[in-house]
Amino acid sequence: MRSGWKRSNDSPVDYRFGRATHGHHPDRGPQPTLIAFGPSIKAGVVVEKRCIVDEPSTFAKVLGLDMGDIDGSAISEILKESI
């Protein structure tokens, strides 16, 4: 542990101090936040849960790019109809 850092306890279930968890609970997996805004994005839309592999497809659709056969699909709930 780095100098000056403190642990709340030495319990192995305290995921905040584990290695390579990137701040997420290991039993729930990564659940990153996506905040999007701009001319192609609907205002005030909240999507409870989507897979992270849907983000590249969403970005590609907004940019008008064809990514070919990739995993994931665009998060259409946040996109304006004009796209």
Biopython code that builds the backbone (N, CA, C, O; Angstrom):
import numpy as np
from Bio.PDB.StructureBuilder import StructureBuilder

atoms = [
    (1, "MET", "N", (0.840, -1.170, 0.000)),
    (1, "MET", "CA", (0.000, 0.000, 0.000)),
    (1, "MET", "C", (0.888, 1.236, 0.000)),
    (1, "MET", "O", (1.944, 1.249, 0.632)),
    (2, "ARG", "N", (0.466, 2.258, -0.698)),
    (2, "ARG", "CA", (1.259, 3.479, -0.815)),
    (2, "ARG", "C", (1.343, 4.227, 0.515)),
    (2, "ARG", "O", (0.449, 4.151, 1.358)),
    (3, "SER", "N", (2.405, 4.922, 0.662)),
    (3, "SER", "CA", (2.619, 5.714, 1.863)),
    (3, "SER", "C", (1.509, 6.750, 2.015)),
    (3, "SER", "O", (1.168, 7.447, 1.059)),
    (4, "GLY", "N", (0.951, 6.847, 3.216)),
    (4, "GLY", "CA", (-0.105, 7.816, 3.480)),
    (4, "GLY", "C", (-1.509, 7.288, 3.255)),
    (4, "GLY", "O", (-2.473, 7.931, 3.672)),
    (5, "TRP", "N", (-1.657, 6.136, 2.609)),
    (5, "TRP", "CA", (-2.973, 5.551, 2.391)),
    (5, "TRP", "C", (-3.363, 4.760, 3.624)),
    (5, "TRP", "O", (-2.508, 4.168, 4.284)),
    (6, "LYS", "N", (-4.643, 4.747, 3.936)),
    (6, "LYS", "CA", (-5.131, 3.998, 5.089)),
    (6, "LYS", "C", (-6.231, 3.045, 4.646)),
    (6, "LYS", "O", (-7.030, 3.366, 3.767)),
    (7, "ARG", "N", (-6.262, 1.899, 5.249)),
    (7, "ARG", "CA", (-7.339, 0.944, 5.012)),
    (7, "ARG", "C", (-8.358, 1.079, 6.133)),
    (7, "ARG", "O", (-8.001, 1.349, 7.280)),
    (8, "SER", "N", (-9.636, 0.888, 5.792)),
    (8, "SER", "CA", (-10.657, 0.933, 6.821)),
    (8, "SER", "C", (-10.588, -0.327, 7.671)),
    (8, "SER", "O", (-10.878, -0.293, 8.867)),
    (9, "ASN", "N", (-10.211, -1.415, 7.064)),
    (9, "ASN", "CA", (-9.958, -2.678, 7.762)),
    (9, "ASN", "C", (-9.188, -3.589, 6.816)),
    (9, "ASN", "O", (-8.972, -3.231, 5.658)),
    (10, "ASP", "N", (-8.783, -4.729, 7.276)),
    (10, "ASP", "CA", (-8.018, -5.644, 6.431)),
    (10, "ASP", "C", (-8.869, -6.769, 5.870)),
    (10, "ASP", "O", (-8.337, -7.794, 5.446)),
    (11, "SER", "N", (-10.180, -6.591, 5.863)),
    (11, "SER", "CA", (-11.080, -7.618, 5.381)),
    (11, "SER", "C", (-10.916, -7.807, 3.872)),
    (11, "SER", "O", (-10.882, -6.822, 3.135)),
    (12, "PRO", "N", (-10.812, -9.055, 3.395)),
    (12, "PRO", "CA", (-10.676, -9.284, 1.947)),
    (12, "PRO", "C", (-11.936, -8.932, 1.162)),
    (12, "PRO", "O", (-11.875, -8.814, -0.062)),
    (13, "VAL", "N", (-13.086, -8.760, 1.837)),
    (13, "VAL", "CA", (-14.312, -8.421, 1.121)),
    (13, "VAL", "C", (-14.451, -6.915, 0.887)),
    (13, "VAL", "O", (-15.401, -6.482, 0.235)),
    (14, "ASP", "N", (-13.532, -6.123, 1.401)),
    (14, "ASP", "CA", (-13.581, -4.686, 1.193)),
    (14, "ASP", "C", (-13.003, -4.379, -0.188)),
    (14, "ASP", "O", (-11.805, -4.129, -0.323)),
    (15, "TYR", "N", (-13.858, -4.398, -1.209)),
    (15, "TYR", "CA", (-13.427, -4.278, -2.596)),
    (15, "TYR", "C", (-12.756, -2.943, -2.902)),
    (15, "TYR", "O", (-12.012, -2.850, -3.878)),
    (16, "ARG", "N", (-12.994, -1.911, -2.102)),
    (16, "ARG", "CA", (-12.409, -0.598, -2.385)),
    (16, "ARG", "C", (-10.891, -0.624, -2.313)),
    (16, "ARG", "O", (-10.229, 0.240, -2.888)),
    (17, "PHE", "N", (-10.335, -1.602, -1.617)),
    (17, "PHE", "CA", (-8.897, -1.659, -1.463)),
    (17, "PHE", "C", (-8.288, -2.884, -2.134)),
    (17, "PHE", "O", (-7.107, -3.175, -1.949)),
    (18, "GLY", "N", (-9.094, -3.601, -2.913)),
    (18, "GLY", "CA", (-8.573, -4.746, -3.645)),
    (18, "GLY", "C", (-7.812, -4.296, -4.876)),
    (18, "GLY", "O", (-7.864, -3.128, -5.259)),
    (19, "ARG", "N", (-7.122, -5.208, -5.479)),
    (19, "ARG", "CA", (-6.371, -4.884, -6.688)),
    (19, "ARG", "C", (-7.212, -5.160, -7.928)),
    (19, "ARG", "O", (-7.948, -6.145, -7.982)),
    (20, "ALA", "N", (-7.099, -4.308, -8.897)),
    (20, "ALA", "CA", (-7.713, -4.455, -10.227)),
    (20, "ALA", "C", (-9.229, -4.515, -10.200)),
    (20, "ALA", "O", (-9.821, -5.138, -11.082)),
    (21, "THR", "N", (-9.881, -3.896, -9.228)),
    (21, "THR", "CA", (-11.342, -3.828, -9.246)),
    (21, "THR", "C", (-11.825, -2.557, -9.920)),
    (21, "THR", "O", (-13.003, -2.454, -10.261)),
    (22, "HIS", "N", (-10.950, -1.593, -10.117)),
    (22, "HIS", "CA", (-11.268, -0.329, -10.773)),
    (22, "HIS", "C", (-12.445, 0.377, -10.104)),
    (22, "HIS", "O", (-13.190, 1.113, -10.750)),
    (23, "GLY", "N", (-12.601, 0.141, -8.792)),
    (23, "GLY", "CA", (-13.616, 0.857, -8.040)),
    (23, "GLY", "C", (-14.995, 0.254, -8.074)),
    (23, "GLY", "O", (-15.919, 0.832, -7.502)),
    (24, "HIS", "N", (-15.180, -0.886, -8.721)),
    (24, "HIS", "CA", (-16.504, -1.491, -8.737)),
    (24, "HIS", "C", (-16.549, -2.717, -7.829)),
    (24, "HIS", "O", (-15.522, -3.301, -7.484)),
    (25, "HIS", "N", (-17.749, -3.078, -7.463)),
    (25, "HIS", "CA", (-17.945, -4.263, -6.636)),
    (25, "HIS", "C", (-17.734, -5.495, -7.508)),
    (25, "HIS", "O", (-18.405, -5.646, -8.529)),
    (26, "PRO", "N", (-16.815, -6.379, -7.123)),
    (26, "PRO", "CA", (-16.486, -7.520, -7.987)),
    (26, "PRO", "C", (-17.661, -8.448, -8.266)),
    (26, "PRO", "O", (-17.683, -9.108, -9.305)),
    (27, "ASP", "N", (-18.632, -8.516, -7.370)),
    (27, "ASP", "CA", (-19.790, -9.388, -7.592)),
    (27, "ASP", "C", (-20.781, -8.784, -8.591)),
    (27, "ASP", "O", (-21.574, -9.514, -9.186)),
    (28, "ARG", "N", (-20.748, -7.484, -8.780)),
    (28, "ARG", "CA", (-21.690, -6.820, -9.685)),
    (28, "ARG", "C", (-21.063, -6.441, -11.008)),
    (28, "ARG", "O", (-21.783, -6.131, -11.958)),
    (29, "GLY", "N", (-19.753, -6.456, -11.101)),
    (29, "GLY", "CA", (-19.076, -6.104, -12.341)),
    (29, "GLY", "C", (-19.018, -4.606, -12.542)),
    (29, "GLY", "O", (-19.612, -3.854, -11.770)),
    (30, "PRO", "N", (-18.306, -4.157, -13.577)),
    (30, "PRO", "CA", (-18.185, -2.726, -13.823)),
    (30, "PRO", "C", (-19.528, -2.123, -14.239)),
    (30, "PRO", "O", (-20.244, -2.695, -15.061)),
    (31, "GLN", "N", (-19.855, -0.992, -13.678)),
    (31, "GLN", "CA", (-21.085, -0.284, -14.018)),
    (31, "GLN", "C", (-20.766, 1.200, -14.187)),
    (31, "GLN", "O", (-21.173, 2.033, -13.377)),
    (32, "PRO", "N", (-20.036, 1.510, -15.244)),
    (32, "PRO", "CA", (-19.628, 2.906, -15.432)),
    (32, "PRO", "C", (-20.812, 3.809, -15.770)),
    (32, "PRO", "O", (-21.839, 3.352, -16.273)),
    (33, "THR", "N", (-20.649, 5.065, -15.490)),
    (33, "THR", "CA", (-21.658, 6.073, -15.790)),
    (33, "THR", "C", (-21.361, 6.686, -17.156)),
    (33, "THR", "O", (-20.210, 6.985, -17.473)),
    (34, "LEU", "N", (-22.389, 6.866, -17.946)),
    (34, "LEU", "CA", (-22.257, 7.553, -19.227)),
    (34, "LEU", "C", (-23.115, 8.811, -19.151)),
    (34, "LEU", "O", (-24.328, 8.730, -18.957)),
    (35, "ILE", "N", (-22.499, 9.942, -19.300)),
    (35, "ILE", "CA", (-23.218, 11.209, -19.353)),
    (35, "ILE", "C", (-23.019, 11.745, -20.770)),
    (35, "ILE", "O", (-21.891, 11.976, -21.206)),
    (36, "ALA", "N", (-24.121, 11.937, -21.473)),
    (36, "ALA", "CA", (-24.040, 12.358, -22.870)),
    (36, "ALA", "C", (-24.908, 13.596, -23.102)),
    (36, "ALA", "O", (-25.996, 13.722, -22.540)),
    (37, "PHE", "N", (-24.413, 14.492, -23.927)),
    (37, "PHE", "CA", (-25.194, 15.655, -24.320)),
    (37, "PHE", "C", (-24.695, 16.132, -25.668)),
    (37, "PHE", "O", (-23.564, 15.849, -26.063)),
    (38, "GLY", "N", (-25.541, 16.853, -26.364)),
    (38, "GLY", "CA", (-25.175, 17.371, -27.669)),
    (38, "GLY", "C", (-26.371, 17.388, -28.590)),
    (38, "GLY", "O", (-27.474, 17.022, -28.185)),
    (39, "PRO", "N", (-26.166, 17.811, -29.832)),
    (39, "PRO", "CA", (-27.286, 17.962, -30.762)),
    (39, "PRO", "C", (-27.968, 16.642, -31.134)),
    (39, "PRO", "O", (-29.111, 16.660, -31.592)),
    (40, "SER", "N", (-27.309, 15.513, -30.951)),
    (40, "SER", "CA", (-27.897, 14.215, -31.305)),
    (40, "SER", "C", (-28.493, 13.481, -30.113)),
    (40, "SER", "O", (-29.048, 12.393, -30.266)),
    (41, "ILE", "N", (-28.381, 14.071, -28.927)),
    (41, "ILE", "CA", (-28.786, 13.398, -27.695)),
    (41, "ILE", "C", (-30.046, 14.035, -27.128)),
    (41, "ILE", "O", (-30.141, 15.259, -27.043)),
    (42, "LYS", "N", (-31.021, 13.201, -26.735)),
    (42, "LYS", "CA", (-32.235, 13.685, -26.085)),
    (42, "LYS", "C", (-31.887, 14.204, -24.691)),
    (42, "LYS", "O", (-31.064, 13.616, -23.990)),
    (43, "ALA", "N", (-32.511, 15.293, -24.301)),
    (43, "ALA", "CA", (-32.272, 15.876, -22.978)),
    (43, "ALA", "C", (-33.091, 15.145, -21.912)),
    (43, "ALA", "O", (-34.236, 14.762, -22.153)),
    (44, "GLY", "N", (-32.501, 14.959, -20.750)),
    (44, "GLY", "CA", (-33.214, 14.436, -19.591)),
    (44, "GLY", "C", (-33.516, 12.957, -19.580)),
    (44, "GLY", "O", (-34.283, 12.495, -18.735)),
    (45, "VAL", "N", (-32.941, 12.203, -20.488)),
    (45, "VAL", "CA", (-33.206, 10.760, -20.549)),
    (45, "VAL", "C", (-32.301, 10.035, -19.558)),
    (45, "VAL", "O", (-31.099, 10.292, -19.488)),
    (46, "VAL", "N", (-32.898, 9.131, -18.798)),
    (46, "VAL", "CA", (-32.137, 8.295, -17.873)),
    (46, "VAL", "C", (-32.360, 6.840, -18.277)),
    (46, "VAL", "O", (-33.497, 6.373, -18.345)),
    (47, "VAL", "N", (-31.288, 6.142, -18.538)),
    (47, "VAL", "CA", (-31.338, 4.717, -18.871)),
    (47, "VAL", "C", (-30.731, 3.993, -17.679)),
    (47, "VAL", "O", (-29.570, 4.221, -17.337)),
    (48, "GLU", "N", (-31.496, 3.136, -17.057)),
    (48, "GLU", "CA", (-31.041, 2.488, -15.829)),
    (48, "GLU", "C", (-29.802, 1.620, -16.015)),
    (48, "GLU", "O", (-28.858, 1.709, -15.230)),
    (49, "LYS", "N", (-29.799, 0.791, -17.038)),
    (49, "LYS", "CA", (-28.657, -0.112, -17.188)),
    (49, "LYS", "C", (-28.507, -0.540, -18.643)),
    (49, "LYS", "O", (-29.465, -0.983, -19.277)),
    (50, "ARG", "N", (-27.314, -0.401, -19.150)),
    (50, "ARG", "CA", (-26.949, -0.909, -20.465)),
    (50, "ARG", "C", (-25.538, -1.451, -20.381)),
    (50, "ARG", "O", (-24.773, -1.079, -19.492)),
    (51, "CYS", "N", (-25.205, -2.305, -21.281)),
    (51, "CYS", "CA", (-23.883, -2.922, -21.305)),
    (51, "CYS", "C", (-22.865, -1.933, -21.882)),
    (51, "CYS", "O", (-23.177, -1.161, -22.788)),
    (52, "ILE", "N", (-21.659, -1.971, -21.348)),
    (52, "ILE", "CA", (-20.618, -1.040, -21.791)),
    (52, "ILE", "C", (-20.266, -1.230, -23.277)),
    (52, "ILE", "O", (-19.797, -0.291, -23.919)),
    (53, "VAL", "N", (-20.485, -2.419, -23.824)),
    (53, "VAL", "CA", (-20.177, -2.635, -25.244)),
    (53, "VAL", "C", (-21.158, -1.908, -26.158)),
    (53, "VAL", "O", (-20.952, -1.864, -27.371)),
    (54, "ASP", "N", (-22.239, -1.329, -25.585)),
    (54, "ASP", "CA", (-23.177, -0.543, -26.390)),
    (54, "ASP", "C", (-22.683, 0.880, -26.633)),
    (54, "ASP", "O", (-23.179, 1.569, -27.524)),
    (55, "GLU", "N", (-21.716, 1.315, -25.848)),
    (55, "GLU", "CA", (-21.229, 2.687, -25.997)),
    (55, "GLU", "C", (-20.540, 2.948, -27.336)),
    (55, "GLU", "O", (-20.859, 3.946, -27.982)),
    (56, "PRO", "N", (-19.608, 2.098, -27.785)),
    (56, "PRO", "CA", (-18.976, 2.368, -29.095)),
    (56, "PRO", "C", (-19.978, 2.429, -30.246)),
    (56, "PRO", "O", (-19.834, 3.255, -31.147)),
    (57, "SER", "N", (-20.979, 1.572, -30.225)),
    (57, "SER", "CA", (-22.003, 1.590, -31.271)),
    (57, "SER", "C", (-22.786, 2.903, -31.242)),
    (57, "SER", "O", (-23.143, 3.448, -32.286)),
    (58, "THR", "N", (-23.044, 3.398, -30.038)),
    (58, "THR", "CA", (-23.756, 4.664, -29.883)),
    (58, "THR", "C", (-22.917, 5.818, -30.421)),
    (58, "THR", "O", (-23.416, 6.658, -31.169)),
    (59, "PHE", "N", (-21.656, 5.855, -30.041)),
    (59, "PHE", "CA", (-20.765, 6.920, -30.523)),
    (59, "PHE", "C", (-20.641, 6.878, -32.044)),
    (59, "PHE", "O", (-20.657, 7.918, -32.703)),
    (60, "ALA", "N", (-20.519, 5.681, -32.592)),
    (60, "ALA", "CA", (-20.387, 5.534, -34.047)),
    (60, "ALA", "C", (-21.638, 6.041, -34.755)),
    (60, "ALA", "O", (-21.540, 6.719, -35.778)),
    (61, "LYS", "N", (-22.809, 5.718, -34.218)),
    (61, "LYS", "CA", (-24.048, 6.170, -34.847)),
    (61, "LYS", "C", (-24.144, 7.695, -34.825)),
    (61, "LYS", "O", (-24.540, 8.305, -35.819)),
    (62, "VAL", "N", (-23.788, 8.307, -33.708)),
    (62, "VAL", "CA", (-23.813, 9.767, -33.603)),
    (62, "VAL", "C", (-22.857, 10.394, -34.615)),
    (62, "VAL", "O", (-23.164, 11.429, -35.207)),
    (63, "LEU", "N", (-21.708, 9.770, -34.810)),
    (63, "LEU", "CA", (-20.698, 10.299, -35.730)),
    (63, "LEU", "C", (-20.927, 9.898, -37.187)),
    (63, "LEU", "O", (-20.209, 10.348, -38.079)),
    (64, "GLY", "N", (-21.929, 9.052, -37.422)),
    (64, "GLY", "CA", (-22.222, 8.618, -38.786)),
    (64, "GLY", "C", (-21.237, 7.598, -39.319)),
    (64, "GLY", "O", (-21.034, 7.498, -40.529)),
    (65, "LEU", "N", (-20.630, 6.848, -38.432)),
    (65, "LEU", "CA", (-19.638, 5.843, -38.832)),
    (65, "LEU", "C", (-20.249, 4.455, -38.867)),
    (65, "LEU", "O", (-21.144, 4.143, -38.081)),
    (66, "ASP", "N", (-19.767, 3.623, -39.776)),
    (66, "ASP", "CA", (-20.177, 2.227, -39.844)),
    (66, "ASP", "C", (-19.072, 1.389, -39.221)),
    (66, "ASP", "O", (-17.968, 1.317, -39.759)),
    (67, "MET", "N", (-19.359, 0.763, -38.106)),
    (67, "MET", "CA", (-18.355, -0.023, -37.393)),
    (67, "MET", "C", (-18.347, -1.484, -37.849)),
    (67, "MET", "O", (-17.574, -2.292, -37.333)),
    (68, "GLY", "N", (-19.192, -1.815, -38.799)),
    (68, "GLY", "CA", (-19.236, -3.198, -39.261)),
    (68, "GLY", "C", (-19.891, -4.099, -38.232)),
    (68, "GLY", "O", (-20.798, -3.686, -37.509)),
    (69, "ASP", "N", (-19.429, -5.312, -38.176)),
    (69, "ASP", "CA", (-20.004, -6.312, -37.273)),
    (69, "ASP", "C", (-19.275, -6.263, -35.924)),
    (69, "ASP", "O", (-18.254, -6.926, -35.741)),
    (70, "ILE", "N", (-19.806, -5.474, -34.983)),
    (70, "ILE", "CA", (-19.198, -5.377, -33.654)),
    (70, "ILE", "C", (-20.219, -5.793, -32.608)),
    (70, "ILE", "O", (-21.422, -5.828, -32.868)),
    (71, "ASP", "N", (-19.723, -6.102, -31.436)),
    (71, "ASP", "CA", (-20.613, -6.414, -30.322)),
    (71, "ASP", "C", (-21.312, -5.130, -29.880)),
    (71, "ASP", "O", (-20.776, -4.032, -30.032)),
    (72, "GLY", "N", (-22.494, -5.282, -29.341)),
    (72, "GLY", "CA", (-23.239, -4.135, -28.820)),
    (72, "GLY", "C", (-24.114, -3.492, -29.872)),
    (72, "GLY", "O", (-23.965, -3.725, -31.072)),
    (73, "SER", "N", (-25.038, -2.670, -29.381)),
    (73, "SER", "CA", (-25.929, -1.922, -30.267)),
    (73, "SER", "C", (-26.084, -0.516, -29.715)),
    (73, "SER", "O", (-25.877, -0.283, -28.524)),
    (74, "ALA", "N", (-26.445, 0.413, -30.577)),
    (74, "ALA", "CA", (-26.577, 1.812, -30.165)),
    (74, "ALA", "C", (-27.643, 1.948, -29.081)),
    (74, "ALA", "O", (-28.665, 1.263, -29.110)),
    (75, "ILE", "N", (-27.397, 2.825, -28.142)),
    (75, "ILE", "CA", (-28.350, 3.105, -27.070)),
    (75, "ILE", "C", (-29.373, 4.088, -27.635)),
    (75, "ILE", "O", (-29.262, 5.300, -27.449)),
    (76, "SER", "N", (-30.362, 3.544, -28.321)),
    (76, "SER", "CA", (-31.319, 4.368, -29.061)),
    (76, "SER", "C", (-32.199, 5.213, -28.142)),
    (76, "SER", "O", (-32.756, 6.220, -28.580)),
    (77, "GLU", "N", (-32.331, 4.821, -26.878)),
    (77, "GLU", "CA", (-33.166, 5.573, -25.939)),
    (77, "GLU", "C", (-32.652, 7.002, -25.750)),
    (77, "GLU", "O", (-33.438, 7.898, -25.441)),
    (78, "ILE", "N", (-31.373, 7.224, -25.927)),
    (78, "ILE", "CA", (-30.812, 8.562, -25.709)),
    (78, "ILE", "C", (-30.661, 9.361, -26.988)),
    (78, "ILE", "O", (-30.363, 10.554, -26.941)),
    (79, "LEU", "N", (-30.864, 8.718, -28.133)),
    (79, "LEU", "CA", (-30.626, 9.386, -29.421)),
    (79, "LEU", "C", (-31.897, 10.038, -29.956)),
    (79, "LEU", "O", (-32.991, 9.485, -29.841)),
    (80, "LYS", "N", (-31.735, 11.210, -30.538)),
    (80, "LYS", "CA", (-32.868, 11.889, -31.187)),
    (80, "LYS", "C", (-33.237, 11.102, -32.434)),
    (80, "LYS", "O", (-32.413, 10.372, -32.986)),
    (81, "GLU", "N", (-34.465, 11.254, -32.867)),
    (81, "GLU", "CA", (-34.991, 10.513, -34.020)),
    (81, "GLU", "C", (-34.273, 10.862, -35.322)),
    (81, "GLU", "O", (-34.282, 10.056, -36.253)),
    (82, "SER", "N", (-33.663, 12.019, -35.412)),
    (82, "SER", "CA", (-33.057, 12.462, -36.662)),
    (82, "SER", "C", (-31.780, 11.715, -37.023)),
    (82, "SER", "O", (-31.225, 11.923, -38.102)),
    (83, "ILE", "N", (-31.317, 10.862, -36.148)),
    (83, "ILE", "CA", (-30.074, 10.114, -36.435)),
    (83, "ILE", "C", (-30.412, 8.827, -37.140)),
    (83, "ILE", "O", (-29.516, 8.051, -37.471)),
]
sb = StructureBuilder()
sb.init_structure("model")
sb.init_model(0)
sb.init_chain("A")
sb.init_seg("    ")
for serial, (resi, resn, name, xyz) in enumerate(atoms, 1):
    if name == "N":
        sb.init_residue(resn, " ", resi, " ")
    sb.init_atom(name, np.array(xyz, "f"), 0.0, 1.0, " ", f" {name:<3s}", serial, name[0])
structure = sb.get_structure()
